[in-house]
Amino acid sequence: MKQIYKDTLFAAGLSLLIAIGIVAAYVQPVAAGSDQHQLETEIRAVYGEFMDAQNARDLDRVGSFFIDGPDFLWVSDGRSVWGRKATLERMGSFQKAAVWKVHPELELARIVRLGSESAMMHFPLVLEIGQEANPNRLGLLVSALFVRRGEDWRIASLLTTGRK
């Protein structure tokens, strides 16, 4: 009788371990998916505010989304522009055009977590720039590196290339 009791307890314990394993296998991907959703929500919100600042031609606000100092990198027109100040000066020269507006295709954006404090957002964008009568529409691909600074996400680099 004691052996049957021991066998029953063993089987019950084994069943419980299997059940816990199944639940853990299910919960971990769901949690990872939830973390990814949270990351995407945060990054998209920050980029949305950044885009609004660009389209408002508010360079002070644009600069507030960048990391401070000389390590910020913007690759534009085949040039490396280092530092927030130099980037804002170059952006300011472009924004002197009568028409200057970014139209990101955010429905095509892909956000990849690089670490606990960094993520890359990649997406196509159309830059409308030039004269009001006939502005150019430049197709670009943008990769933005986001890093967490305290509670906030900041942009550490913007890498742009022509879209083909």
Secondary structure, DSSP 8 states (H G I E B T S, - for coil): -HHHHHHHHHHHHHHHHHHHHHHHHHHHHHHHHHHHHHHHHHHHHHHHHHHHHHHTT-HHHHHTTB-SSTT-EEEETTEEEESHHHHHHHHHHHTTSSEEEEEE-GGG-EEEEEETTEEEEEEEEEEEEE-SSS-EEEEEEEEEEEEEETTEEEEEEEEEEE--
